[in-house]
């Protein structure tokens, strides 16, 4: 076994493996920063919803970039923002007009928008995208330019969390009192969807739309912090990402699902430990 280890690590001499590792580190760090806000504010559903709502916008952005000279990522970002806002508006409109449960309205919109994206891909070969690459991502296809964009997204999210930490904590505990007390509640309510959109888009091509929402919730469920920023949550997210990519390289598995499996196993272990502790206390 020890003789096989050097041969395994030789894969990291290649550029695609180096990019995959660095991109995974950046994405998991970003999810670690955002995870406490997502879970403590009970917005875990938002990641899954946004990943579906932005799908047709991403496809439209790719097509627009193919036929114009506009930068690829700018087109994708603008397309994603447009469809995310449109989907949110339609969901609220249906909710208020038909008086149906919020989750039903969200499911209607997210599945419909995702269907639009699938139709756009199958109808136009110029996208050169496989639906599975959006669902599950492919971090091995990223470039160093993509890594630079991921780094920029991480800096934006981390700066927004750390610089406004006391405002985030107040917003999480009691938003109405926080607004009366002078905290920047309205700013955070506008900033949070933008940060989520950045995270979703950053992870879409790397770990996939179905996986990114799990990465945004797993670290906080494992540790359960009380503040919007937790170094332990960030560290757990990073460790889960590194273990996931090592697992993926070892067994030739997709990176995104491998990271999620690591997180899921961690939660099962924690749950078992809690149950055993409860039995000892009885």
PASEBA-1860 file (N, C-alpha, C; in nm, 3 decimals):
! residues 282
1> XXXXXXXX> 0.083/-0.122/0.000/0.000/0.000/0.000/0.085/0.126/0.000 ~ 0.194/0.121/0.080/0.281/0.238/0.089/0.351/0.264/-0.044 ~ 0.371/0.155/-0.125/0.435/0.174/-0.254/0.341/0.242/-0.354 ~ 0.210/0.229/-0.330/0.113/0.287/-0.422/0.089/0.435/-0.395 ~ 0.121/0.481/-0.274/0.092/0.618/-0.237/0.160/0.721/-0.328 ~ 0.292/0.708/-0.356/0.354/0.806/-0.445/0.289/0.812/-0.583 ~ 0.250/0.695/-0.637/0.187/0.692/-0.768/0.053/0.765/-0.765 ~ -0.019/0.750/-0.654/-0.148/0.820/-0.642/-0.128/0.971/-0.641
9> XXXXXXXX> -0.032/1.018/-0.564/-0.012/1.162/-0.551/0.052/1.225/-0.675 ~ 0.097/1.143/-0.769/0.153/1.196/-0.892/0.047/1.268/-0.975 ~ -0.080/1.238/-0.951/-0.187/1.304/-1.026/-0.189/1.453/-1.000 ~ -0.141/1.495/-0.881/-0.142/1.636/-0.846/-0.033/1.716/-0.917 ~ 0.049/1.648/-0.998/0.146/1.718/-1.082/0.078/1.781/-1.202 ~ -0.040/1.732/-1.236/-0.111/1.782/-1.354/-0.192/1.906/-1.319 ~ -0.204/1.994/-1.418/-0.273/2.122/-1.397/-0.419/2.103/-1.360 ~ -0.488/2.008/-1.425/-0.631/1.991/-1.398/-0.656/1.949/-1.254
17> XXXXXXXX> -0.565/1.867/-1.197/-0.580/1.824/-1.058/-0.552/1.939/-0.962 ~ -0.452/2.021/-0.994/-0.421/2.137/-0.910/-0.538/2.235/-0.909 ~ -0.595/2.259/-1.026/-0.710/2.350/-1.036/-0.828/2.294/-0.957 ~ -0.850/2.163/-0.969/-0.962/2.100/-0.898/-0.948/2.116/-0.748 ~ -0.829/2.096/-0.697/-0.806/2.106/-0.552/-0.826/2.250/-0.505 ~ -0.766/2.345/-0.576/-0.776/2.485/-0.536/-0.921/2.533/-0.547 ~ -0.990/2.496/-0.654/-1.129/2.535/-0.670/-1.216/2.477/-0.559 ~ -1.191/2.352/-0.523/-1.266/2.289/-0.414/-1.241/2.361/-0.282
25> XXXXXXXX> -1.117/2.398/-0.257/-1.084/2.473/-0.135/-1.160/2.605/-0.131 ~ -1.161/2.677/-0.242/-1.228/2.807/-0.247/-1.378/2.794/-0.228 ~ -1.438/2.694/-0.293/-1.584/2.676/-0.283/-1.624/2.633/-0.143 ~ -1.551/2.539/-0.084/-1.588/2.493/0.050/-1.564/2.601/0.155 ~ -1.462/2.684/0.137/-1.442/2.796/0.229/-1.558/2.894/0.220 ~ -1.602/2.924/0.097/-1.714/3.015/0.078/-1.841/2.957/0.141 ~ -1.865/2.828/0.123/-1.981/2.764/0.184/-1.969/2.765/0.336 ~ -1.848/2.753/0.388/-1.827/2.759/0.532/-1.861/2.894/0.590
33> XXXXXXXX> -1.831/3.000/0.516/-1.866/3.136/0.561/-2.017/3.158/0.557 ~ -2.083/3.107/0.454/-2.226/3.131/0.435/-2.315/3.035/0.513 ~ -2.265/2.918/0.544/-2.346/2.813/0.603/-2.421/2.853/0.731 ~ -2.356/2.920/0.828/-2.430/2.958/0.949/-2.549/3.049/0.921 ~ -2.534/3.144/0.827/-2.645/3.232/0.793/-2.759/3.151/0.732 ~ -2.725/3.060/0.643/-2.825/2.981/0.572/-2.906/2.895/0.669 ~ -2.837/2.829/0.761/-2.904/2.735/0.852/-2.972/2.809/0.967 ~ -2.901/2.901/1.032/-2.959/2.971/1.148/-3.077/3.059/1.109
41> XXXXXXXX> -3.077/3.108/0.986/-3.189/3.188/0.937/-3.297/3.101/0.874 ~ -3.274/2.969/0.876/-3.368/2.873/0.819/-3.396/2.902/0.671 ~ -3.288/2.924/0.597/-3.299/2.950/0.454/-3.232/2.839/0.373 ~ -3.224/2.719/0.430/-3.157/2.609/0.360/-3.223/2.580/0.226 ~ -3.355/2.599/0.219/-3.427/2.575/0.094/-3.385/2.671/-0.016 ~ -3.330/2.788/0.025/-3.300/2.893/-0.071/-3.191/2.850/-0.170 ~ -3.093/2.772/-0.120/-2.987/2.727/-0.210/-3.041/2.637/-0.319 ~ -3.128/2.544/-0.282/-3.187/2.453/-0.380/-3.275/2.530/-0.477
49> XXXXXXXX> -3.354/2.625/-0.424/-3.443/2.703/-0.510/-3.364/2.787/-0.610 ~ -3.263/2.859/-0.561/-3.184/2.945/-0.649/-3.110/2.865/-0.756 ~ -3.059/2.748/-0.718/-2.984/2.668/-0.815/-3.072/2.627/-0.933 ~ -3.203/2.616/-0.910/-3.296/2.584/-1.018/-3.341/2.710/-1.093 ~ -3.364/2.818/-1.017/-3.413/2.941/-1.080/-3.308/3.003/-1.173 ~ -3.180/2.990/-1.138/-3.076/3.053/-1.220/-3.042/2.969/-1.342 ~ -3.088/2.845/-1.346/-3.049/2.753/-1.453/-3.077/2.808/-1.593 ~ -3.202/2.851/-1.625/-3.226/2.904/-1.759/-3.147/3.032/-1.786
57> XXXXXXXX> -3.123/3.111/-1.680/-3.043/3.232/-1.697/-2.899/3.202/-1.733 ~ -2.846/3.096/-1.673/-2.709/3.053/-1.704/-2.700/3.010/-1.851 ~ -2.797/2.933/-1.896/-2.798/2.888/-2.036/-2.809/3.007/-2.130 ~ -2.900/3.102/-2.096/-2.915/3.222/-2.178/-2.786/3.302/-2.182 ~ -2.718/3.310/-2.068/-2.591/3.381/-2.062/-2.484/3.317/-2.149 ~ -2.480/3.183/-2.149/-2.384/3.111/-2.232/-2.411/3.137/-2.380 ~ -2.537/3.132/-2.420/-2.573/3.157/-2.559/-2.539/3.300/-2.599 ~ -2.570/3.395/-2.511/-2.540/3.536/-2.541/-2.390/3.559/-2.554
65> XXXXXXXX> -2.313/3.491/-2.469/-2.167/3.503/-2.476/-2.112/3.443/-2.605 ~ -2.174/3.334/-2.653/-2.128/3.269/-2.776/-2.147/3.357/-2.899 ~ -2.254/3.438/-2.897/-2.287/3.519/-3.014/-2.241/3.664/-3.004 ~ -2.181/3.701/-2.892/-2.131/3.838/-2.873/-1.989/3.834/-2.821 ~ -1.933/3.952/-2.798/-1.797/3.962/-2.744/-1.796/3.989/-2.593 ~ -1.914/3.980/-2.531/-1.920/4.006/-2.387/-1.853/3.893/-2.310 ~ -1.787/3.924/-2.197/-1.720/3.821/-2.117/-1.815/3.711/-2.072 ~ -1.766/3.589/-2.071/-1.846/3.471/-2.040/-1.913/3.480/-1.903
73> XXXXXXXX> -1.834/3.509/-1.799/-1.887/3.510/-1.663/-1.983/3.627/-1.639 ~ -1.960/3.739/-1.705/-2.051/3.853/-1.692/-2.189/3.817/-1.748 ~ -2.189/3.751/-1.864/-2.316/3.710/-1.926/-2.391/3.610/-1.837 ~ -2.318/3.515/-1.781/-2.381/3.416/-1.694/-2.438/3.481/-1.569 ~ -2.361/3.572/-1.509/-2.406/3.639/-1.387/-2.531/3.720/-1.412 ~ -2.532/3.797/-1.519/-2.649/3.879/-1.551/-2.771/3.792/-1.581 ~ -2.751/3.686/-1.660/-2.862/3.596/-1.691/-2.918/3.530/-1.568 ~ -2.829/3.488/-1.477/-2.872/3.422/-1.354/-2.949/3.517/-1.264
81> XXXXXXXX> -2.902/3.641/-1.252/-2.971/3.739/-1.169/-3.110/3.768/-1.223 ~ -3.122/3.780/-1.354/-3.252/3.811/-1.415/-3.352/3.700/-1.388 ~ -3.313/3.574/-1.414/-3.408/3.464/-1.393/-3.435/3.438/-1.246 ~ -3.336/3.462/-1.159/-3.358/3.446/-1.015/-3.461/3.547/-0.965 ~ -3.446/3.672/-1.007/-3.542/3.776/-0.967/-3.680/3.747/-1.026 ~ -3.682/3.706/-1.154/-3.809/3.677/-1.219/-3.879/3.558/-1.152 ~ -3.804/3.454/-1.122/-3.861/3.337/-1.057/-3.914/3.368/-0.918 ~ -3.839/3.450/-0.844/-3.883/3.490/-0.710/-4.012/3.571/-0.717
89> XXXXXXXX> -4.018/3.663/-0.814/-4.138/3.745/-0.830/-4.260/3.660/-0.865 ~ -4.242/3.567/-0.959/-4.353/3.482/-1.001/-4.399/3.393/-0.885 ~ -4.303/3.340/-0.809/-4.338/3.257/-0.694/-4.422/3.333/-0.592 ~ -4.381/3.457/-0.562/-4.456/3.539/-0.468/-4.594/3.575/-0.524 ~ -4.600/3.601/-0.653/-4.726/3.637/-0.720/-4.826/3.521/-0.713 ~ -4.776/3.399/-0.742/-4.861/3.280/-0.734/-4.906/3.257/-0.590 ~ -4.812/3.273/-0.497/-4.842/3.250/-0.356/-4.954/3.341/-0.306 ~ -4.944/3.470/-0.337/-5.043/3.566/-0.289/-5.176/3.554/-0.363
97> XXXXXXXX> -5.170/3.521/-0.490/-5.292/3.516/-0.571/-5.374/3.390/-0.545 ~ -5.306/3.275/-0.534/-5.378/3.148/-0.520/-5.390/3.101/-0.376 ~ -5.322/3.172/-0.283/-5.331/3.138/-0.141/-5.286/2.994/-0.114 ~ -5.178/2.953/-0.179/-5.127/2.817/-0.159/-5.008/2.822/-0.063 ~ -4.966/2.708/-0.007/-4.850/2.708/0.084/-4.723/2.757/0.014 ~ -4.633/2.824/0.088/-4.510/2.877/0.028/-4.424/2.771/-0.039 ~ -4.414/2.652/0.023/-4.330/2.549/-0.036/-4.386/2.498/-0.169 ~ -4.519/2.496/-0.181/-4.582/2.453/-0.306/-4.553/2.553/-0.418
105> XXXXXXXX> -4.562/2.682/-0.386/-4.532/2.785/-0.485/-4.387/2.779/-0.530 ~ -4.296/2.756/-0.434/-4.154/2.748/-0.467/-4.125/2.628/-0.556 ~ -4.185/2.514/-0.525/-4.163/2.392/-0.604/-4.212/2.411/-0.748 ~ -4.327/2.477/-0.763/-4.381/2.501/-0.897/-4.281/2.580/-0.981 ~ -4.227/2.686/-0.924/-4.136/2.774/-0.999/-4.000/2.710/-1.024 ~ -3.944/2.648/-0.920/-3.809/2.594/-0.939/-3.807/2.479/-1.039 ~ -3.909/2.393/-1.036/-3.913/2.283/-1.132/-3.941/2.334/-1.274 ~ -4.026/2.436/-1.285/-4.059/2.492/-1.417/-3.939/2.562/-1.477
113> XXXXXXXX> -3.867/2.640/-1.398/-3.749/2.709/-1.449/-3.639/2.611/-1.486 ~ -3.626/2.504/-1.406/-3.527/2.404/-1.439/-3.563/2.334/-1.570 ~ -3.693/2.309/-1.590/-3.739/2.247/-1.715/-3.707/2.337/-1.834 ~ -3.723/2.470/-1.816/-3.688/2.563/-1.924/-3.541/2.551/-1.961 ~ -3.455/2.538/-1.860/-3.312/2.523/-1.887/-3.280/2.396/-1.963 ~ -3.344/2.287/-1.923/-3.322/2.158/-1.992/-3.366/2.167/-2.137 ~ -3.482/2.230/-2.161/-3.532/2.247/-2.298/-3.435/2.333/-2.381 ~ -3.383/2.439/-2.318/-3.289/2.528/-2.388/-3.162/2.452/-2.428
121> XXXXXXXX> -3.114/2.365/-2.341/-2.993/2.287/-2.371/-3.019/2.190/-2.486 ~ -3.130/2.116/-2.478/-3.159/2.015/-2.579/-3.198/2.076/-2.714 ~ -3.246/2.201/-2.712/-3.290/2.266/-2.836/-3.178/2.339/-2.907 ~ -3.071/2.374/-2.834/-2.963/2.452/-2.893/-2.829/2.389/-2.860 ~ -2.767/2.328/-2.959/-2.640/2.259/-2.940/-2.524/2.354/-2.917 ~ -2.546/2.485/-2.940/-2.437/2.581/-2.923/-2.396/2.595/-2.777 ~ -2.480/2.549/-2.685/-2.442/2.558/-2.544/-2.328/2.462/-2.511 ~ -2.320/2.353/-2.585/-2.217/2.250/-2.563/-2.212/2.208/-2.417
129> XXXXXXXX> -2.329/2.196/-2.358/-2.339/2.157/-2.219/-2.421/2.029/-2.205 ~ -2.376/1.942/-2.119/-2.452/1.825/-2.082/-2.530/1.861/-1.956 ~ -2.661/1.832/-1.951/-2.737/1.863/-1.829/-2.672/1.809/-1.702 ~ -2.603/1.695/-1.712/-2.539/1.637/-1.594/-2.428/1.727/-1.541 ~ -2.365/1.807/-1.630/-2.259/1.897/-1.584/-2.314/2.008/-1.498 ~ -2.442/2.043/-1.518/-2.506/2.143/-1.433/-2.558/2.079/-1.305 ~ -2.611/1.958/-1.316/-2.666/1.890/-1.199/-2.557/1.851/-1.101 ~ -2.447/1.795/-1.154/-2.344/1.740/-1.067/-2.210/1.812/-1.078
137> XXXXXXXX> -2.196/1.901/-1.177/-2.072/1.977/-1.191/-1.957/1.891/-1.241 ~ -1.849/1.959/-1.276/-1.728/1.889/-1.317/-1.610/1.982/-1.291 ~ -1.557/1.973/-1.171/-1.449/2.062/-1.129/-1.322/2.041/-1.211 ~ -1.312/1.925/-1.278/-1.193/1.894/-1.357/-1.187/1.972/-1.489 ~ -1.297/2.037/-1.525/-1.300/2.113/-1.651/-1.273/2.262/-1.630 ~ -1.253/2.305/-1.506/-1.232/2.447/-1.479/-1.093/2.491/-1.524 ~ -1.079/2.622/-1.545/-0.951/2.681/-1.585/-0.898/2.769/-1.472 ~ -0.774/2.819/-1.490/-0.717/2.908/-1.389/-0.795/3.039/-1.381
145> XXXXXXXX> -0.856/3.081/-1.491/-0.941/3.201/-1.489/-1.062/3.178/-1.399 ~ -1.119/3.058/-1.407/-1.231/3.024/-1.320/-1.190/3.026/-1.173 ~ -1.068/2.980/-1.146/-1.016/2.983/-1.009/-1.007/3.128/-0.959 ~ -0.963/3.219/-1.046/-0.956/3.360/-1.010/-1.094/3.417/-0.977 ~ -1.194/3.377/-1.052/-1.332/3.423/-1.027/-1.383/3.366/-0.896 ~ -1.352/3.239/-0.869/-1.392/3.178/-0.742/-1.326/3.250/-0.624 ~ -1.200/3.287/-0.642/-1.129/3.359/-0.535/-1.195/3.495/-0.510 ~ -1.234/3.563/-0.617/-1.303/3.691/-0.602/-1.436/3.677/-0.531
153> XXXXXXXX> -1.511/3.570/-0.564/-1.640/3.545/-0.498/-1.620/3.515/-0.350 ~ -1.516/3.438/-0.317/-1.487/3.407/-0.177/-1.452/3.533/-0.099 ~ -1.370/3.619/-0.158/-1.331/3.745/-0.091/-1.454/3.831/-0.065 ~ -1.545/3.837/-0.163/-1.667/3.916/-0.148/-1.753/3.863/-0.034 ~ -1.776/3.732/-0.031/-1.860/3.672/0.073/-1.796/3.685/0.210 ~ -1.667/3.654/0.220/-1.598/3.662/0.350/-1.596/3.804/0.404 ~ -1.570/3.900/0.316/-1.568/4.041/0.358/-1.706/4.085/0.407 ~ -1.811/4.045/0.335/-1.947/4.083/0.374/-1.986/4.022/0.509
161> XXXXXXXX> -1.942/3.901/0.537/-1.974/3.837/0.664/-1.894/3.899/0.778 ~ -1.764/3.912/0.761/-1.677/3.957/0.869/-1.695/4.106/0.901 ~ -1.710/4.188/0.799/-1.721/4.333/0.823/-1.855/4.372/0.884 ~ -1.957/4.290/0.864/-2.091/4.320/0.917/-2.136/4.214/1.018 ~ -2.042/4.152/1.087/-2.073/4.040/1.175/-2.179/4.074/1.280 ~ -2.163/4.187/1.350/-2.260/4.221/1.455/-2.399/4.249/1.398 ~ -2.403/4.299/1.275/-2.532/4.324/1.210/-2.598/4.191/1.171 ~ -2.517/4.097/1.121/-2.569/3.965/1.086/-2.625/3.895/1.210
169> XXXXXXXX> -2.549/3.899/1.320/-2.593/3.833/1.443/-2.725/3.892/1.494 ~ -2.737/4.024/1.487/-2.861/4.090/1.530/-2.977/4.052/1.439 ~ -2.951/4.045/1.309/-3.054/4.008/1.212/-3.102/3.866/1.234 ~ -3.009/3.776/1.270/-3.045/3.637/1.293/-3.129/3.619/1.419 ~ -3.095/3.693/1.525/-3.164/3.675/1.652/-3.303/3.738/1.654 ~ -3.314/3.864/1.610/-3.443/3.933/1.612/-3.440/4.047/1.510 ~ -3.481/4.022/1.386/-3.469/4.123/1.281/-3.549/4.250/1.308 ~ -3.666/4.239/1.369/-3.749/4.356/1.395/-3.683/4.447/1.499
177> XXXXXXXX> -3.636/4.387/1.608/-3.566/4.466/1.710/-3.435/4.522/1.654 ~ -3.365/4.442/1.573/-3.237/4.486/1.516/-3.256/4.610/1.429 ~ -3.364/4.613/1.352/-3.391/4.730/1.268/-3.421/4.852/1.353 ~ -3.499/4.835/1.459/-3.530/4.946/1.550/-3.404/4.996/1.619 ~ -3.314/4.904/1.652/-3.191/4.939/1.722/-3.086/5.002/1.632 ~ -3.112/5.009/1.502/-3.021/5.077/1.411/-2.926/4.987/1.336 ~ -2.947/4.856/1.344/-2.862/4.765/1.267/-2.905/4.766/1.120 ~ -2.812/4.729/1.032/-2.835/4.740/0.887/-2.914/4.620/0.835
185> XXXXXXXX> -3.037/4.608/0.883/-3.120/4.493/0.847/-3.158/4.496/0.700 ~ -3.202/4.610/0.651/-3.244/4.620/0.511/-3.128/4.592/0.415 ~ -3.010/4.639/0.453/-2.891/4.612/0.371/-2.863/4.463/0.364 ~ -2.874/4.394/0.477/-2.846/4.251/0.482/-2.950/4.172/0.403 ~ -3.076/4.215/0.409/-3.181/4.145/0.336/-3.162/4.155/0.185 ~ -3.097/4.262/0.140/-3.066/4.276/-0.003/-2.934/4.206/-0.037 ~ -2.842/4.205/0.060/-2.710/4.149/0.036/-2.713/3.996/0.037 ~ -2.794/3.937/0.123/-2.796/3.792/0.139/-2.830/3.718/0.008
193> XXXXXXXX> -2.936/3.757/-0.065/-2.963/3.687/-0.192/-2.850/3.701/-0.293 ~ -2.782/3.817/-0.292/-2.669/3.837/-0.384/-2.556/3.741/-0.348 ~ -2.526/3.730/-0.219/-2.422/3.637/-0.175/-2.457/3.493/-0.210 ~ -2.584/3.458/-0.192/-2.628/3.323/-0.226/-2.614/3.297/-0.376 ~ -2.647/3.398/-0.456/-2.634/3.384/-0.602/-2.489/3.364/-0.642 ~ -2.398/3.439/-0.579/-2.255/3.422/-0.604/-2.212/3.279/-0.570 ~ -2.256/3.229/-0.456/-2.217/3.094/-0.414/-2.274/2.988/-0.509 ~ -2.401/3.005/-0.547/-2.464/2.908/-0.637/-2.393/2.904/-0.771
201> XXXXXXXX> -2.366/3.022/-0.828/-2.300/3.028/-0.958/-2.158/2.976/-0.950 ~ -2.089/3.005/-0.840/-1.951/2.958/-0.824/-1.945/2.806/-0.819 ~ -2.045/2.747/-0.754/-2.043/2.602/-0.739/-2.112/2.526/-0.849 ~ -2.186/2.598/-0.936/-2.269/2.532/-1.037/-2.187/2.445/-1.131 ~ -2.077/2.499/-1.183/-1.996/2.425/-1.280/-1.893/2.337/-1.212 ~ -1.871/2.357/-1.082/-1.770/2.280/-1.011/-1.829/2.158/-0.941 ~ -1.930/2.179/-0.858/-1.989/2.067/-0.784/-2.133/2.040/-0.822 ~ -2.196/2.130/-0.900/-2.330/2.106/-0.950/-2.439/2.171/-0.868
209> XXXXXXXX> -2.550/2.199/-0.935/-2.663/2.266/-0.870/-2.728/2.183/-0.762 ~ -2.728/2.049/-0.778/-2.790/1.963/-0.678/-2.704/1.947/-0.554 ~ -2.573/1.973/-0.567/-2.481/1.950/-0.456/-2.453/2.076/-0.375 ~ -2.457/2.193/-0.439/-2.414/2.316/-0.372/-2.503/2.349/-0.253 ~ -2.633/2.321/-0.261/-2.721/2.350/-0.149/-2.686/2.263/-0.028 ~ -2.640/2.140/-0.054/-2.597/2.054/0.057/-2.470/2.107/0.121 ~ -2.377/2.156/0.040/-2.253/2.211/0.095/-2.278/2.335/0.179 ~ -2.388/2.406/0.151/-2.420/2.526/0.227/-2.485/2.495/0.361
217> XXXXXXXX> -2.529/2.373/0.381/-2.598/2.338/0.507/-2.521/2.239/0.593 ~ -2.449/2.145/0.534/-2.384/2.038/0.609/-2.288/2.086/0.719 ~ -2.198/2.183/0.692/-2.101/2.222/0.797/-2.168/2.273/0.924 ~ -2.273/2.353/0.909/-2.339/2.409/1.028/-2.421/2.303/1.101 ~ -2.477/2.208/1.029/-2.551/2.100/1.095/-2.456/2.013/1.177 ~ -2.334/1.995/1.128/-2.236/1.913/1.200/-2.194/1.980/1.330 ~ -2.167/2.113/1.326/-2.115/2.181/1.445/-2.221/2.261/1.521 ~ -2.317/2.321/1.453/-2.426/2.399/1.511/-2.374/2.518/1.594
225> XXXXXXXX> -2.321/2.621/1.527/-2.271/2.740/1.598/-2.386/2.831/1.639 ~ -2.354/2.931/1.719/-2.454/3.028/1.762/-2.434/3.164/1.698 ~ -2.324/3.180/1.628/-2.294/3.309/1.565/-2.288/3.292/1.414 ~ -2.300/3.405/1.344/-2.300/3.403/1.199/-2.164/3.362/1.143 ~ -2.058/3.386/1.220/-1.925/3.344/1.174/-1.866/3.246/1.274 ~ -1.827/3.130/1.225/-1.766/3.027/1.309/-1.643/2.971/1.238 ~ -1.523/2.997/1.292/-1.402/2.940/1.232/-1.408/2.787/1.224 ~ -1.474/2.724/1.322/-1.484/2.578/1.322/-1.568/2.530/1.204
233> XXXXXXXX> -1.678/2.600/1.174/-1.762/2.563/1.060/-1.684/2.578/0.930 ~ -1.609/2.687/0.917/-1.527/2.709/0.797/-1.424/2.597/0.783 ~ -1.360/2.560/0.896/-1.260/2.453/0.894/-1.322/2.319/0.858 ~ -1.439/2.289/0.915/-1.508/2.163/0.883/-1.546/2.157/0.736 ~ -1.590/2.270/0.683/-1.625/2.275/0.541/-1.503/2.248/0.454 ~ -1.390/2.307/0.492/-1.265/2.288/0.417/-1.219/2.143/0.425 ~ -1.221/2.085/0.545/-1.178/1.946/0.563/-1.267/1.851/0.482 ~ -1.399/1.878/0.486/-1.491/1.795/0.409/-1.463/1.802/0.260
241> XXXXXXXX> -1.429/1.922/0.211/-1.396/1.939/0.070/-1.270/1.863/0.031 ~ -1.167/1.871/0.115/-1.041/1.803/0.084/-1.057/1.651/0.090 ~ -1.130/1.603/0.192/-1.154/1.458/0.200/-1.237/1.411/0.081 ~ -1.333/1.494/0.041/-1.418/1.459/-0.072/-1.341/1.448/-0.202 ~ -1.250/1.541/-0.225/-1.176/1.537/-0.352/-1.074/1.422/-0.351 ~ -1.018/1.390/-0.235/-0.929/1.274/-0.226/-1.008/1.146/-0.252 ~ -1.129/1.140/-0.200/-1.217/1.025/-0.224/-1.250/1.014/-0.372 ~ -1.278/1.129/-0.434/-1.313/1.130/-0.576/-1.196/1.083/-0.663
249> XXXXXXXX> -1.077/1.131/-0.633/-0.960/1.090/-0.710/-0.925/0.943/-0.687 ~ -0.951/0.894/-0.566/-0.916/0.755/-0.533/-1.005/0.655/-0.604 ~ -1.135/0.688/-0.615/-1.231/0.591/-0.670/-1.293/0.637/-0.802 ~ -1.239/0.746/-0.858/-1.290/0.800/-0.985/-1.438/0.837/-0.974 ~ -1.474/0.901/-0.862/-1.610/0.948/-0.839/-1.618/1.096/-0.874 ~ -1.739/1.150/-0.901/-1.754/1.294/-0.918/-1.725/1.367/-0.786 ~ -1.665/1.485/-0.797/-1.616/1.556/-0.678/-1.731/1.602/-0.588 ~ -1.833/1.668/-0.647/-1.942/1.722/-0.568/-2.011/1.616/-0.483
257> XXXXXXXX> -2.061/1.507/-0.542/-2.124/1.402/-0.462/-2.030/1.342/-0.358 ~ -1.900/1.334/-0.388/-1.805/1.278/-0.291/-1.797/1.365/-0.167 ~ -1.796/1.497/-0.185/-1.792/1.589/-0.071/-1.920/1.577/0.012 ~ -2.033/1.567/-0.056/-2.161/1.554/0.014/-2.166/1.424/0.094 ~ -2.113/1.315/0.039/-2.111/1.187/0.109/-2.027/1.199/0.236 ~ -1.913/1.267/0.228/-1.829/1.287/0.346/-1.908/1.362/0.454 ~ -1.980/1.467/0.415/-2.060/1.542/0.510/-2.172/1.459/0.569 ~ -2.237/1.378/0.485/-2.348/1.295/0.531/-2.301/1.192/0.632
265> XXXXXXXX> -2.187/1.128/0.603/-2.131/1.030/0.696/-2.095/1.097/0.829 ~ -2.043/1.220/0.821/-2.009/1.294/0.943/-2.133/1.319/1.029 ~ -2.244/1.353/0.964/-2.368/1.376/1.037/-2.420/1.246/1.098 ~ -2.409/1.136/1.026/-2.451/1.006/1.081/-2.368/0.970/1.204 ~ -2.238/0.994/1.197/-2.150/0.966/1.311/-2.187/1.053/1.430 ~ -2.212/1.182/1.405/-2.250/1.272/1.513/-2.384/1.230/1.573 ~ -2.480/1.193/1.488/-2.611/1.150/1.537/-2.599/1.026/1.624 ~ -2.516/0.931/1.580/-2.494/0.809/1.658/-2.431/0.842/1.793
273> XXXXXXXX> -2.335/0.935/1.793/-2.268/0.974/1.918/-2.367/1.040/2.014 ~ -2.455/1.125/1.960/-2.555/1.191/2.044/-2.652/1.090/2.104 ~ -2.698/0.994/2.024/-2.791/0.894/2.074/-2.727/0.807/2.182 ~ -2.600/0.771/2.163/-2.530/0.691/2.263/-2.512/0.770/2.391 ~ -2.483/0.900/2.379/-2.469/0.985/2.497/-2.602/0.998/2.571 ~ -2.712/1.007/2.496/-2.843/1.016/2.558/-2.877/0.887/2.633 ~ -2.843/0.774/2.577/-2.869/0.646/2.643/-2.788/0.633/2.772 ~ -2.665/0.684/2.771/-2.582/0.677/2.892/-2.639/0.767/3.002
281> XX> -2.705/0.878/2.957/-2.760/0.970/3.056/-2.890/0.924/3.117 ~ -2.952/0.825/3.053/-3.081/0.775/3.105/-3.060/0.690/3.232
END
